[in-house]
């Protein structure tokens, strides 16, 4: 897995299936007016997510199904990834401002990462409110087509991927906050 920083103008296409297209059309289509600034880089489509376990901060195996009923911003990262270092404080701000019963930021470190290194990294960048979940075997990130880091995936309340962004973004920007507010209002 390689770490890459992408210019803001670069759009990364993602092949997505059309699961529950009629049900999701209003939700996904309603996002169009919110795709401005860095959020315009989001690739918006719907596809199902494999129920592949990853390791929760407490050491238990969980899946993204465990977050059903809320919108989830899943961020795949690693402590050695320079763009992740820039992005994590903004993800922390997003969680602090918008996190709750309807929305949550779920960060998942890809690969074998020692908890003390992850904790030190999050403390150093000021993102200690983010979870220390890991995907030590890279099974989840592989199943979700994560080829470089960071990758952020928006998941709806039914557990479907609805959008994806390759590379770092300012998730505490007014555009990102408006996007998350718009999702929560659906």
TISETI-427961 format. One record per residue: y, x, z of N, C-alpha, C, CB in turn; residue in one letter. Coordinates in steps of 0.2 Angstrom, whole numbers, plus 5000, padded with zeros to 4 digits. Glycine has a CB too. Example, Ala and Ser with C-alpha at 12.3 -4.5 7.8 and 13.67 -1.06 7.14 Angstrom:
<sites>
497250665039497850625039498450665039497850575045a498950645035499550685036500050645039499750705029s
</sites>
This chain:
<sites>
499450045000500050005000500650045000500049955006x501150034996501750074996502350034998501850104989x502850075000503450045003503950044997503750075009x504349994995504849994990505449954992504549974984x506049984990506649954990506849924984507249994994x506949864983507149834976507849814976506749774975x508149834970508849814969508949734970509149834963x509549714972509649644973509549604967510349624976x509649634961509649594954508949584952510049634949x508449624955507749624952507449564954507449684954x507149524950506749464951506049484950506949404947x505649464955504949484955504549414954504649524961x504249404949503849344948503249344951503749334940x503049284953502449274957502049214954502549264965x501449224952501049174949500849124955500449204945x501049064955500849014960500548954957501449004964x500048924960499748864958500148804960499048854961x500048744957500448684959500048634963500548654952x499848654969499448614974499948564976499248654979x499748504977500148444979500848444976500148444987x500848454969501448464966501948404967501348474958x501648344966502048284967502348274974501648214966x501948294979502148294986502748344988501548304991x502648404985503048464986503648464982502648524985x503648424976504248434971504948414975504148384966x504948364979505648354982505848414986505548284986x505348434990505448494995505748554991504848504999x505348574986505448634983506048624978504848664979x506048574975506648564970507348554974506548494966x507248534980507848524984508148584986507748484990x507748644985508048704987508448744982507448754989x508448714976508848744971509548764972508848704964x509948714975510648724977510748774983510948664979x510148794986510248844992510048914990509748824997x509848924983509648984981510249024978509048984976x510649054983511249084981511249154985511849044982x511649204982511649264986510949304985511849264993x510749334990510149364990509549314990510049414996x509649254992509149204992508949184985509349144996x509449204980509249184973508649224970509849204968x508449274974507849314972507249284974507949384976x507249234978506649194980506349164974506849144985x505649174974505249144969504949084971504649194966x505249024969505048964972504448924968505648914973x503948924971503348884969502848874975502948924963x502348824973501948804979501248834977501948734980x500948864982500148874982499848874989500048944979x499248864989498948864996498848944998498248834995x498748945005498649005008497949015011499249015014x497649075010496949085012497049085020496649145009x496449055023496449055030496149115033496048985033x496449175032496149235034496449255040496349295028x496049275045496349295052496649365052495749305057x497149365056497549425058497549425066498249425055x497849485068497749495076498449475079497549565077x498449425083499049405087499249465092498949345091x499849455094500149505099499749515105500849485101x499349465107498949465113498249495112498949395116x498149505105497449535103496949485101497149565109x497149415101496649365098496749355091496849295102x496249335088496249325080496549255079495549325077x497049255075497349185073497449185065498049185076x497649125063497749125056498449085055497149085052x498649085049499349055048499248975049499549065041x498648955049498448885050498748865058497748865050x498748915062498948905069499648885069498848965073x500048895064500748875064500948805060501148935061x500448775059500448705055500948665059499748675054x501348625055501848575058502548605059501648555065x502648675057503248705057503348745051503448745063x503948755049504148805043504048875046504848795040x503748915042503648985045503849035039502948995046x504249085042504449135037504049195039505249155038x503549215035503049265036503249335033502349245034x503349385037503649445034503049495035504249465038x502849525030502349585030502749645030501849585024x502649695035503049755036502549805039503649745041x502849865040502549925043503049965046502149965038x502950005052503450045055503650105051503150075061x503250125046503450185041503950165036502850215039x504050095035504350065029505150065030504149995027x505450105026506250115027506550045026506550165022x506450005020506749945020506649895025506549915013x506049905028505849855034506349875040505149875036x506449935041506949955046507649925046507050035046x507849915039508449875038508449805039508749895031x507849775037507749705037507549675044507149685032x507249715048506949685054507549655059506549735058x508149695060508649665064508849595061509249715064x508949585055509149525052508549465053509249525045x507949485053507449435054507449415062506749465053x507649465066507749455073508249405074507849515077x508849415071509449365071509249295069510049395067x508849295063508649235061508249195066508249235054x507749225069507349195074507749175080506749245076x508249215082508649195088509049135086509049255090x509349135080509749075078509349015076510149095073x508849015073508448965070507748945073508448965063x507448995076506848985079506748925084506549045082x506148895084506048845089505448805086506648795089x505448735088504848695086504748685079504948625090x505348685075505248665068505248735063505848625066x505348785066505448855062505248915066506148855059x504948965063504749025067504749085062504149015071x504949135064504849205060504249235063505449245061x503749245058503149275060503049345057502549235059x503149395060503049465057502349495058503649515060x502149515053501449545053501449615050500949505049x501249665054501249735052500549745049501349785059x500649775043500049785038499749855040500249775031x499149855040498749915041498649935049499149975038x498349985050498250005057498850035060497650055058x499149995065499750015068499650005076500349965066x499750065079499650065087500250015090499650135090x500049975095500549935098501149965100500249895103x501050025103501550065106502050085101501350125110x501850105095502250125089502650065087501850155084x502350005086502649945084503249925089502149885083x503049925096503549915101504149955101503149915108x504050025100504550075100504950055093504250145099x504650045088505050025082505449965083504550015076x505249915085505649855086506149865091505149795088x506049905096506549915101507149955098506249955107x506950005094507350055091507850015086507050105087x507549965083508049935078508349865081507549915072x508149855087508449795090508149725088509249795089x507549725087507149665085506549655090506849675078x506649655096506149645101505949575102506349675108x506249525099506049455100505549435094506649415099x505349485090504849475085504149485087505049515079x503649455085503049465087502649525085502549405085x502249555088501849615087501149595083501749655093x501149545079500549535075500349585070500649465071x499749595069499549645064498949625060499249705068x498949655054498449645049498049705048498749605042x497649735053497449795053496949815047497049815059x496649765044496149775039496449765032495549735040x497049735032497449715026497149655022497549775022x496649625026496349565022496849505021495749535027x497249495026497749435024498249455019498149415031x498549515020499049535015498749545008499349605017x498149565008497749565001497649504998497149605002x497449455002497249385000497949354998496949345006x498549375001499149344999499549384993499549335005x499149434990499449474985500049514987499649424980x500049544993500549584995500449654992500649585003x500849684988500649744985501149804987500749744977x501749784990502149834993502549804999502749854987x502949835002503249815008503949825008502949845015x504349785011504149715014504049665009504749695019x503749615011503649545007503749495012502949545004x504149445010504249385015504049325011505049385017x503649285015503349215012503649165016502649225011x503849115013504049045016503449005016504749015014x503248975022502748925022502948865025502148955027x502748805021502948745023502548715029502948695018x502748655032502348625037501648605036502748565040x501448605030500748595028500348655027500648545022x500648715028500348775027500248805020499648775030x500748775015500748805009501348855008500848745004x501248905004501748945002502248904998501449014999x502848914999503348874995503848924991503748824999x503848984994504349034991504149104993505049024992x504349154989504149224991504749274989503549244988x504849324993505349374991505049444992506049364995x505049484987504849554987505449594988504449574980x505349634993505849684995506249655001506349694989x506749695004507149675009507649635007507449745013x507849585012508449545011508749535018508249475009x509449515018509749495024509649425026510549505023x509149425030508949355033509349325038508249355036x509949355040510449325044511049315041510549375050x511049315034511649305030511749225030511549325023x512349205029512549135028512049095023513249125026x511849125018511449095013510749085015511449145006x510449135019509849125022509849075027509549195025x510349075032510349025037510448955034510949035041x510848945028510848885025510148865022511448885019x509848905019509148895016508648865022508848955013x508648905027508248885033508448815036508148935038x509048805036509348735039509148685034510148735039x509148695027508948645022508248635023509148675015x507848685024507048665025506948625031506748735025x507248645036507148605042507348535042507548635048x507848515038508148455037507648405033508848455034x507248435029506748395025506248365029506348445020x
</sites>
